Amino acid sequence: MKFFVAMIVGLAVLAGCGGSATAPVNGKVKLKNGSDAGVLAGYSVSFELEGAKTSGIGEIQPDGSFKISTFGADDGALPGKHRVAISPPLSPDPDKPMPKPKVAAKYSGFVTSGLVVEIKPGKNDVVLEVEGP
């Protein structure tokens, strides 16, 4: 019985965290030089809501697409202006050097990337155009 009550309370807390207030975000990353964005598969796209400490993240797929998750899988992002960062995948072997970056280093930080998107209630389709290293 205690477990059941704790589970109900936990679900209520999660529901109150704004999970339902998110808007779906489907995105696509394109390289400005026209190269195949599939080389970015495994990279992370992070959204940071301006003026808040809430962020979402998604993984770039082999076709260059991504979906943002904030409170749950593929639930999207909170409406508002978001700064965007793109980060390479972590190396599975810490003893091996990191592979050469496939996008300019400036994209790894929210402040330096220059990428900003406006998320509105309802479905959002986002295209991010980035430069190579």
DSSP file with accessible surface (Angstrom, degrees, kcal/mol):
  #  RESIDUE AA STRUCTURE BP1 BP2  ACC     N-H-->O    O-->H-N    N-H-->O    O-->H-N    TCO  KAPPA ALPHA  PHI   PSI    X-CA   Y-CA   Z-CA
    1    1 A M     >        0   0  177      0, 0.0     4,-2.3     0, 0.0     5,-0.2   0.000 360.0 360.0 360.0 -43.1    0.0    0.0    0.0
    2    2 A K  H  >  +     0   0  189      1,-0.2     4,-2.7     2,-0.2     5,-0.2   0.901 360.0  51.6 -59.5 -41.2    2.8    2.4    0.9
    3    3 A F  H  > S+     0   0  160      2,-0.2     4,-2.5     1,-0.2    -1,-0.2   0.925 108.8  50.5 -60.7 -44.1    4.4    1.7   -2.5
    4    4 A F  H  > S+     0   0  121      2,-0.2     4,-2.3     1,-0.2    -2,-0.2   0.931 112.5  46.1 -61.6 -45.1    1.1    2.5   -4.3
    5    5 A V  H  X S+     0   0   76     -4,-2.3     4,-2.7     1,-0.2     5,-0.2   0.932 112.7  50.3 -63.8 -44.2    0.7    5.8   -2.4
    6    6 A A  H  X S+     0   0   62     -4,-2.7     4,-2.6     1,-0.2    -1,-0.2   0.898 110.1  50.9 -62.0 -38.0    4.3    6.7   -3.1
    7    7 A M  H  X S+     0   0   95     -4,-2.5     4,-2.5     2,-0.2    -1,-0.2   0.928 110.5  48.1 -66.6 -42.7    3.8    5.9   -6.8
    8    8 A I  H  X S+     0   0   87     -4,-2.3     4,-2.3     2,-0.2    -2,-0.2   0.933 113.4  47.9 -62.8 -44.6    0.7    8.1   -7.0
    9    9 A V  H  X S+     0   0   85     -4,-2.7     4,-2.4     1,-0.2    -2,-0.2   0.931 111.3  51.3 -62.7 -43.0    2.5   11.0   -5.3
   10   10 A G  H  X S+     0   0   33     -4,-2.6     4,-2.4    -5,-0.2    -2,-0.2   0.919 110.3  48.1 -60.9 -43.0    5.5   10.6   -7.6
   11   11 A L  H  X S+     0   0  100     -4,-2.5     4,-2.5     1,-0.2    -1,-0.2   0.896 110.4  52.1 -65.5 -38.1    3.3   10.7  -10.7
   12   12 A A  H  X S+     0   0   62     -4,-2.3     4,-2.0     2,-0.2    -2,-0.2   0.912 109.5  49.6 -65.0 -39.8    1.5   13.8   -9.4
   13   13 A V  H  X S+     0   0   90     -4,-2.4     4,-0.7     2,-0.2    -2,-0.2   0.940 111.5  48.7 -63.8 -45.3    4.8   15.5   -8.8
   14   14 A L  H ><>S+     0   0  110     -4,-2.4     3,-1.1     1,-0.2     5,-0.8   0.920 109.9  51.4 -61.4 -42.0    5.9   14.7  -12.3
   15   15 A A  H ><5S+     0   0   66     -4,-2.5     3,-1.0     1,-0.3     5,-0.5   0.887 108.5  52.7 -64.1 -33.4    2.7   15.9  -13.8
   16   16 A G  H 3<5S+     0   0   68     -4,-2.0    -1,-0.3     1,-0.2    -2,-0.2   0.617  90.2  78.6 -76.9 -11.0    3.1   19.2  -11.9
   17   17 A C  T <<5S-     0   0   65     -3,-1.1    -1,-0.2    -4,-0.7    -2,-0.2   0.459 116.3-100.3 -78.5  -0.7    6.6   19.7  -13.3
   18   18 A G  T X 5S+     0   0   18     -3,-1.0     3,-1.5    -4,-0.1     4,-0.4   0.603  77.3 139.6  97.8   8.6    5.2   20.9  -16.6
   19   19 A G  G > <S+     0   0   21     -5,-0.8     3,-1.0     1,-0.3    52,-0.1   0.876  77.6  48.5 -54.5 -36.6    5.6   17.7  -18.6
   20   20 A S  G 3  S+     0   0  112     -5,-0.5    -1,-0.3     1,-0.2    -5,-0.1   0.638 100.8  66.9 -78.9 -12.7    2.2   18.4  -20.2
   21   21 A A  G <  S+     0   0   55     -3,-1.5    -1,-0.2     2,-0.1    -2,-0.2   0.464  80.2 105.4 -86.1  -0.8    3.2   22.0  -20.9
   22   22 A T    <   -     0   0   24     -3,-1.0    56,-0.2    -4,-0.4   100,-0.2  -0.401  62.9-140.6 -78.5 157.6    5.8   21.0  -23.4
   23   23 A A  B     -A   77   0A   2     54,-3.0    54,-2.2    98,-0.1   100,-0.1  -0.966  29.6-103.1-116.5 133.8    5.4   21.3  -27.2
   24   24 A P        -     0   0   60      0, 0.0   100,-2.0     0, 0.0     2,-0.5  -0.264  35.4-161.7 -57.6 137.4    6.7   18.6  -29.5
   25   25 A V  E     +b  124   0B   3     43,-0.4    43,-1.5    98,-0.2     2,-0.5  -0.969  12.5 178.8-127.5 114.8    9.9   19.5  -31.3
   26   26 A N  E     -bC 125  67B  46     98,-2.7   100,-2.5    -2,-0.5     2,-0.3  -0.969  19.5-178.7-109.9 128.2   11.0   17.6  -34.4
   27   27 A G  E     -bC 126  66B   8     39,-3.3    39,-2.0    -2,-0.5     2,-0.4  -0.808  23.2-157.8-129.0 168.7   14.3   18.9  -35.8
   28   28 A K  E     -bC 127  65B  75     98,-1.9   100,-2.7    -2,-0.3     2,-0.5  -0.992  11.8-147.7-143.6 134.4   16.7   18.5  -38.6
   29   29 A V  E     -b  128   0B   0     35,-2.5     2,-0.4    -2,-0.4   100,-0.2  -0.901  17.6-173.3-103.8 133.1   20.4   19.5  -38.7
   30   30 A K  E     -b  129   0B 106     98,-3.0   100,-2.7    -2,-0.5     2,-0.4  -0.974  22.4-128.8-124.7 142.8   21.9   20.6  -42.0
   31   31 A L  E >   -b  130   0B  15      4,-0.7     3,-2.1    -2,-0.4   100,-0.2  -0.779  16.8-136.5 -89.3 132.3   25.5   21.4  -42.8
   32   32 A K  T 3  S+     0   0  110     98,-3.0    99,-0.1    -2,-0.4    -1,-0.1   0.784 102.8  59.8 -60.6 -27.3   25.9   24.7  -44.6
   33   33 A N  T 3  S-     0   0  112     97,-0.3    -1,-0.3     1,-0.1    98,-0.1   0.460 116.7-112.3 -82.4   2.4   28.3   23.3  -47.1
   34   34 A G    <   +     0   0   69     -3,-2.1    -2,-0.1     1,-0.2     3,-0.1   0.449  67.6 145.6  85.3  -0.7   25.7   20.8  -48.3
   35   35 A S        -     0   0   63      1,-0.1    -4,-0.7     2,-0.1     2,-0.3  -0.216  63.9 -80.1 -64.8 164.1   27.5   17.7  -46.9
   36   36 A D    >   -     0   0  114      1,-0.2     3,-1.4    -6,-0.1    -1,-0.1  -0.478  32.4-150.2 -68.5 122.1   25.5   14.8  -45.5
   37   37 A A  G >  S+     0   0   10     -2,-0.3     3,-2.3     1,-0.3    27,-0.2   0.575  82.4  91.3 -71.8  -6.4   24.4   15.6  -42.0
   38   38 A G  G >   +     0   0   16      1,-0.3     3,-1.9     2,-0.2    -1,-0.3   0.744  69.3  73.5 -60.4 -21.9   24.5   11.9  -41.2
   39   39 A V  G <  S+     0   0   70     -3,-1.4    -1,-0.3     1,-0.3    -2,-0.1   0.700  90.0  60.8 -65.2 -15.2   28.1   12.4  -40.1
   40   40 A L  G X  S+     0   0    0     -3,-2.3     3,-2.6    21,-0.2    20,-0.3   0.370  72.5 136.1 -92.7   4.5   26.6   14.0  -37.0
   41   41 A A  T <  S+     0   0   41     -3,-1.9    20,-0.2     1,-0.3     3,-0.1  -0.279  71.3  25.6 -54.5 131.8   24.7   10.9  -35.9
   42   42 A G  T 3  S+     0   0   17     18,-2.9    -1,-0.3     1,-0.4    19,-0.1   0.177  91.8 124.3  96.4 -17.9   25.2   10.5  -32.2
   43   43 A Y    <   -     0   0   11     -3,-2.6    17,-3.0    17,-0.1     2,-0.4  -0.382  59.7-123.3 -68.6 156.5   25.8   14.2  -31.5
   44   44 A S  E     -DE  59  87C  32     43,-3.0    43,-2.5    15,-0.2     2,-0.5  -0.855  13.3-155.6-106.0 139.0   23.5   15.8  -29.0
   45   45 A V  E     -DE  58  86C   0     13,-3.0    13,-2.1    -2,-0.4     2,-0.4  -0.969  17.6-167.0-108.9 122.4   21.3   18.8  -29.6
   46   46 A S  E     -DE  57  85C  21     39,-2.9    39,-2.1    -2,-0.5     2,-0.4  -0.939   8.8-159.2-116.1 136.1   20.5   20.7  -26.4
   47   47 A F  E     -DE  56  84C   0      9,-2.7     9,-2.2    -2,-0.4     2,-0.5  -0.943   4.7-167.2-110.5 133.4   17.9   23.4  -25.9
   48   48 A E  E     -DE  55  83C  49     35,-2.6    35,-2.5    -2,-0.4     2,-0.3  -0.975  20.7-131.9-123.6 117.5   18.1   25.8  -23.0
   49   49 A L  E >   - E   0  82C  24      5,-2.3     3,-1.6    -2,-0.5     5,-0.3  -0.502  29.0-117.9 -68.8 123.1   15.1   28.0  -22.2
   50   50 A E  T 3  S+     0   0   84     31,-2.9    31,-0.2    -2,-0.3     3,-0.1  -0.411  96.2  15.0 -64.2 135.8   16.2   31.6  -21.8
   51   51 A G  T 3  S+     0   0   94      1,-0.2     2,-0.3    -2,-0.1    -1,-0.3   0.551 118.2  76.5  79.2   8.1   15.5   32.9  -18.3
   52   52 A A  S <  S-     0   0   40     -3,-1.6    -1,-0.2     2,-0.2     0, 0.0  -0.927  79.1-124.8-142.3 167.3   14.9   29.5  -16.8
   53   53 A K  S    S+     0   0  211     -2,-0.3     2,-0.4    -3,-0.1    -3,-0.1  -0.183  73.9 112.9-105.9  38.7   16.9   26.5  -15.7
   54   54 A T        +     0   0   40     -5,-0.3    -5,-2.3    24,-0.0     2,-0.3  -0.929  38.7 170.5-113.5 134.6   15.1   24.1  -17.9
   55   55 A S  E     -D   48   0C  68     -2,-0.4     2,-0.3    -7,-0.2    -7,-0.2  -0.953  17.0-155.0-140.2 160.5   16.7   22.3  -20.8
   56   56 A G  E     -D   47   0C   4     -9,-2.2    -9,-2.7    -2,-0.3     2,-0.3  -0.887  10.0-159.5-129.2 162.8   15.9   19.5  -23.3
   57   57 A I  E     +DF  46  69C  85     12,-2.4    12,-2.3    -2,-0.3     2,-0.3  -0.984   9.1 179.3-145.4 151.8   18.1   17.2  -25.3
   58   58 A G  E     -D   45   0C   8    -13,-2.1   -13,-3.0    -2,-0.3     2,-0.5  -0.981  25.4-122.3-148.0 157.5   17.9   15.1  -28.3
   59   59 A E  E     -D   44   0C 108      8,-0.3     8,-0.3    -2,-0.3     2,-0.3  -0.879  27.6-120.6-105.9 133.6   20.2   12.8  -30.3
   60   60 A I        -     0   0    0    -17,-3.0   -18,-2.9    -2,-0.5     6,-0.2  -0.545  30.0-146.5 -72.5 130.4   21.0   13.4  -34.0
   61   61 A Q    >   -     0   0   84      4,-3.0     3,-2.7    -2,-0.3   -21,-0.2  -0.417  31.9 -92.6 -91.9 169.3   20.0   10.4  -36.0
   62   62 A P  T 3  S+     0   0   91      0, 0.0   -21,-0.2     0, 0.0   -22,-0.1   0.761 127.0  53.6 -57.9 -22.2   21.7    9.1  -39.2
   63   63 A D  T 3  S-     0   0   89      2,-0.1   -26,-0.2   -26,-0.1   -25,-0.2   0.374 121.9-105.8 -92.8   6.5   19.3   11.2  -41.4
   64   64 A G  S <  S+     0   0    0     -3,-2.7   -35,-2.5     1,-0.3     2,-0.1   0.419  79.7 128.9  87.7  -1.0   20.1   14.4  -39.4
   65   65 A S  E     +C   28   0B  33    -37,-0.2    -4,-3.0    -5,-0.1    -1,-0.3  -0.425  31.5 177.6 -86.4 162.4   16.8   14.4  -37.6
   66   66 A F  E     -C   27   0B   4    -39,-2.0   -39,-3.3    -6,-0.2     2,-0.4  -0.980  19.4-147.4-155.6 158.9   16.3   14.7  -33.8
   67   67 A K  E     -C   26   0B 106     -8,-0.3    -8,-0.3    -2,-0.3     2,-0.3  -0.996  24.1-127.2-128.5 138.4   13.5   15.0  -31.3
   68   68 A I        -     0   0    0    -43,-1.5     8,-2.2    -2,-0.4     2,-0.4  -0.671  19.4-167.3 -91.3 138.5   13.8   17.0  -28.0
   69   69 A S  B     +F   57   0C  30    -12,-2.3   -12,-2.4    -2,-0.3     4,-0.2  -0.991  18.8 157.9-122.4 129.2   13.0   15.4  -24.6
   70   70 A T  S    S+     0   0   29      2,-0.5   -15,-0.1    -2,-0.4    -1,-0.1   0.735  83.1   1.0-113.9 -58.4   12.7   17.6  -21.5
   71   71 A F  S    S+     0   0   84      1,-0.3     2,-0.3     5,-0.2   -52,-0.1   0.633 135.4   4.7-106.6 -21.3   10.6   15.7  -18.9
   72   72 A G  S >  S-     0   0   35      4,-0.2     3,-1.8   -53,-0.1    -2,-0.5  -0.950 102.1 -52.0-155.4 171.0   10.1   12.5  -20.8
   73   73 A A  T 3  S-     0   0   93     -2,-0.3    -4,-0.1     1,-0.3    -5,-0.1  -0.276 116.4 -18.6 -57.1 122.2   11.0   10.7  -24.0
   74   74 A D  T 3  S+     0   0   92     -7,-0.2    -1,-0.3     1,-0.1    -5,-0.2   0.704  90.7 135.7  55.3  27.9   10.3   12.9  -27.0
   75   75 A D    <   -     0   0   33     -3,-1.8     2,-0.2     1,-0.3    -6,-0.2   0.654  57.1-135.2 -80.5 -13.1    7.9   15.2  -25.1
   76   76 A G        -     0   0    0     -8,-2.2     2,-0.3    -4,-0.3    -1,-0.3  -0.654  26.8 -57.8 101.0-154.1    9.4   18.3  -26.6
   77   77 A A  B     -A   23   0A   0    -54,-2.2   -54,-3.0    -2,-0.2     3,-0.1  -0.887  49.7 -93.6-131.5 159.5   10.4   21.6  -25.1
   78   78 A L        -     0   0   29     -2,-0.3    41,-0.2   -56,-0.2   -56,-0.2  -0.480  54.4 -97.1 -69.0 142.7    8.7   24.3  -23.0
   79   79 A P  S    S+     0   0   51      0, 0.0     2,-0.2     0, 0.0    41,-0.2  -0.305  82.9  67.2 -60.6 144.5    7.4   27.2  -25.2
   80   80 A G  E    S- G   0 119C  18     39,-2.6    39,-2.9    -3,-0.1     2,-0.4  -0.789  91.1 -38.3 136.0-176.4    9.7   30.2  -25.4
   81   81 A K  E     - G   0 118C 106     -2,-0.2   -31,-2.9    37,-0.2     2,-0.4  -0.688  56.5-168.8 -85.3 130.2   13.1   31.2  -26.7
   82   82 A H  E     -EG  49 117C   4     35,-3.1    35,-2.5    -2,-0.4     2,-0.3  -0.965  18.3-141.2-122.2 136.3   15.8   28.6  -26.5
   83   83 A R  E     -EG  48 116C  77    -35,-2.5   -35,-2.6    -2,-0.4     2,-0.4  -0.692  28.2-145.0 -85.3 149.1   19.5   28.8  -27.0
   84   84 A V  E     -EG  47 115C   0     31,-2.4    31,-0.5    -2,-0.3     2,-0.3  -0.936  18.4-176.5-124.2 140.4   20.8   25.7  -28.7
   85   85 A A  E     -E   46   0C   3    -39,-2.1   -39,-2.9    -2,-0.4     2,-0.5  -0.962  12.1-153.0-130.2 150.1   24.1   23.8  -28.4
   86   86 A I  E     -E   45   0C   1     21,-3.4   -41,-0.2    -2,-0.3    23,-0.1  -0.992  17.7-174.6-126.4 122.9   25.4   20.8  -30.4
   87   87 A S  E     -E   44   0C  38    -43,-2.5   -43,-3.0    -2,-0.5     3,-0.1  -0.925  24.2-116.6-122.2 144.8   27.9   18.5  -28.7
   88   88 A P        -     0   0   54      0, 0.0   -45,-0.1     0, 0.0   -46,-0.1  -0.310  44.0 -92.7 -71.3 158.3   29.8   15.5  -30.0
   89   89 A P        -     0   0   55      0, 0.0     2,-0.2     0, 0.0   -46,-0.1  -0.343  45.8-101.5 -66.9 152.7   29.1   12.0  -28.5
   90   90 A L        -     0   0  159      1,-0.1    -3,-0.0    -3,-0.1     3,-0.0  -0.513  40.2-104.7 -72.9 144.7   31.3   11.0  -25.5
   91   91 A S        -     0   0   33     -2,-0.2    -1,-0.1     1,-0.2     7,-0.1  -0.511  19.2-143.5 -70.1 130.8   34.0    8.6  -26.4
   92   92 A P  S    S+     0   0  133      0, 0.0    -1,-0.2     0, 0.0    -2,-0.0   0.768  93.8  50.4 -67.4 -20.7   33.2    5.1  -25.2
   93   93 A D    >   -     0   0   57      1,-0.1     3,-1.9     4,-0.1    -2,-0.1  -0.922  69.5-163.2-120.4 107.2   36.8    4.5  -24.3
   94   94 A P  T 3  S+     0   0  117      0, 0.0    -1,-0.1     0, 0.0     4,-0.1   0.697  89.2  62.8 -64.6 -15.7   38.3    7.3  -22.2
   95   95 A D  T 3  S+     0   0  151      2,-0.1    -2,-0.0    -4,-0.0     0, 0.0   0.630  92.0  77.8 -82.8 -12.8   41.9    6.1  -23.1
   96   96 A K  S <  S-     0   0  133     -3,-1.9    -5,-0.1     1,-0.1    -3,-0.1  -0.717  91.4-106.1 -95.1 147.5   41.3    6.9  -26.8
   97   97 A P        -     0   0  117      0, 0.0    -4,-0.1     0, 0.0    -1,-0.1  -0.341  41.2 -97.1 -68.3 153.0   41.5   10.4  -28.1
   98   98 A M        -     0   0   99      1,-0.1    -8,-0.1    -4,-0.1     0, 0.0  -0.433  45.3-108.2 -64.7 142.4   38.3   12.1  -29.1
   99   99 A P        -     0   0   88      0, 0.0    -1,-0.1     0, 0.0     3,-0.1  -0.271  47.6 -78.8 -67.1 162.0   37.5   11.9  -32.8
  100  100 A K        -     0   0  183      1,-0.1     2,-0.0    -3,-0.1     0, 0.0  -0.340  56.1-105.1 -60.2 138.5   37.9   15.0  -34.9
  101  101 A P        -     0   0   73      0, 0.0    -1,-0.1     0, 0.0     4,-0.1  -0.327  21.5-157.3 -66.2 150.6   34.9   17.4  -34.5
  102  102 A K  S    S+     0   0   93     30,-0.1     2,-0.3     2,-0.1   -63,-0.1   0.406  76.6  43.7-109.3  -2.5   32.4   17.5  -37.4
  103  103 A V  S    S-     0   0    7     29,-0.2    29,-0.3   -17,-0.1     5,-0.1  -0.942 102.8 -79.4-134.0 160.9   31.0   20.9  -36.6
  104  104 A A    >   -     0   0   17     27,-2.2     3,-1.7    -2,-0.3     4,-0.2  -0.274  40.7-120.8 -59.0 143.3   32.6   24.2  -35.5
  105  105 A A  G >  S+     0   0   80      1,-0.3     3,-2.1     2,-0.2     4,-0.2   0.782 105.2  74.7 -58.8 -27.7   33.6   24.3  -31.9
  106  106 A K  G >  S+     0   0   88      1,-0.3     3,-1.2     2,-0.1    -1,-0.3   0.790  84.5  66.4 -60.0 -24.4   31.4   27.3  -31.2
  107  107 A Y  G <  S+     0   0    4     -3,-1.7   -21,-3.4     1,-0.2    -1,-0.3   0.644  82.0  76.7 -73.8 -11.3   28.3   25.1  -31.4
  108  108 A S  G <  S+     0   0   70     -3,-2.1     2,-0.4   -23,-0.2    -1,-0.2   0.609  91.4  60.0 -77.9  -8.3   29.2   23.3  -28.2
  109  109 A G  S <> S-     0   0   22     -3,-1.2     4,-2.0    -4,-0.2     5,-0.2  -0.939  73.9-138.1-122.7 144.2   28.2   26.2  -26.0
  110  110 A F  T  4 S+     0   0   53     -2,-0.4     4,-0.5     1,-0.2   -26,-0.3   0.885 107.1  44.4 -61.8 -38.6   24.8   27.9  -25.6
  111  111 A V  T  4 S+     0   0  115      1,-0.2     3,-0.2     2,-0.1    -1,-0.2   0.884 119.9  38.9 -75.7 -37.6   26.4   31.3  -25.5
  112  112 A T  T  4 S+     0   0   86      1,-0.2    -2,-0.2    -6,-0.1    -1,-0.2   0.684  97.3  76.4 -89.7 -18.5   28.8   30.8  -28.4
  113  113 A S  S  < S-     0   0    4     -4,-2.0    -1,-0.2    -6,-0.2    -2,-0.1   0.831  78.1-148.3 -66.2 -34.3   26.6   28.8  -30.8
  114  114 A G        +     0   0   68     -4,-0.5     2,-0.6     1,-0.3    -1,-0.1   0.518  53.5 132.4  76.3   3.6   24.5   31.7  -32.0
  115  115 A L  E     +G   84   0C  23    -31,-0.5   -31,-2.4    -5,-0.2     2,-0.4  -0.790  26.5 166.7 -94.2 123.4   21.7   29.3  -32.5
  116  116 A V  E     -G   83   0C  76     -2,-0.6     2,-0.3   -33,-0.2   -33,-0.2  -1.000  10.0-174.1-135.9 135.2   18.3   30.4  -31.1
  117  117 A V  E     -G   82   0C  19    -35,-2.5   -35,-3.1    -2,-0.4     2,-0.6  -0.964  19.6-137.3-129.5 149.0   14.9   28.9  -31.7
  118  118 A E  E     -G   81   0C 101     -2,-0.3     2,-0.5   -37,-0.2   -37,-0.2  -0.930  17.9-157.9-104.7 118.9   11.4   30.0  -30.7
  119  119 A I  E     -G   80   0C   1    -39,-2.9   -39,-2.6    -2,-0.6     4,-0.1  -0.875  11.5-169.9 -99.5 128.2    9.2   27.1  -29.5
  120  120 A K        -     0   0  130     -2,-0.5    -2,-0.0   -41,-0.2     0, 0.0  -0.785  36.2 -83.5-112.7 157.1    5.5   27.7  -29.7
  121  121 A P  S    S+     0   0  110      0, 0.0     2,-0.1     0, 0.0   -98,-0.1  -0.300 100.6  31.2 -56.0 144.4    2.6   25.7  -28.3
  122  122 A G  S    S-     0   0   43   -100,-0.2    -2,-0.1     2,-0.1     2,-0.1  -0.418 114.4 -19.0  95.5-176.0    1.7   22.9  -30.7
  123  123 A K        -     0   0  143     -2,-0.1     2,-0.4  -100,-0.1   -98,-0.2  -0.406  61.4-161.6 -69.7 137.7    4.0   21.0  -33.0
  124  124 A N  E     -b   25   0B  18   -100,-2.0   -98,-2.7    -2,-0.1     2,-0.5  -0.982   9.6-164.2-124.2 129.8    7.4   22.6  -33.9
  125  125 A D  E     -b   26   0B 118     -2,-0.4     2,-0.4  -100,-0.2   -98,-0.2  -0.974  17.0-170.8-111.4 122.1    9.6   21.8  -36.8
  126  126 A V  E     -b   27   0B  15   -100,-2.5   -98,-1.9    -2,-0.5     2,-0.5  -0.924  12.7-165.9-119.0 135.7   13.1   23.2  -36.4
  127  127 A V  E     -b   28   0B  83     -2,-0.4     2,-0.5  -100,-0.2   -98,-0.2  -0.989   6.4-166.2-120.1 124.8   16.0   23.3  -38.9
  128  128 A L  E     -b   29   0B   5   -100,-2.7   -98,-3.0    -2,-0.5     2,-0.6  -0.958   3.4-160.8-111.2 120.5   19.5   24.1  -37.6
  129  129 A E  E     +b   30   0B 109     -2,-0.5     2,-0.3  -100,-0.2   -98,-0.2  -0.907  18.9 177.6-103.0 123.9   22.1   25.0  -40.2
  130  130 A V  E     -b   31   0B   0   -100,-2.7   -98,-3.0    -2,-0.6   -97,-0.3  -0.871  24.4-122.6-126.9 159.8   25.6   24.6  -38.9
  131  131 A E        -     0   0   80     -2,-0.3   -27,-2.2  -100,-0.2   -24,-0.1  -0.694  28.6-114.0 -97.7 152.7   29.2   25.0  -40.3
  132  132 A G              0   0   26     -2,-0.3   -29,-0.2   -29,-0.3   -28,-0.2  -0.102 360.0 360.0 -73.3 177.7   31.8   22.4  -40.3
  133  133 A P              0   0  116      0, 0.0   -29,-0.2     0, 0.0    -1,-0.2  -0.134 360.0 360.0 -65.2 360.0   35.0   22.6  -38.2
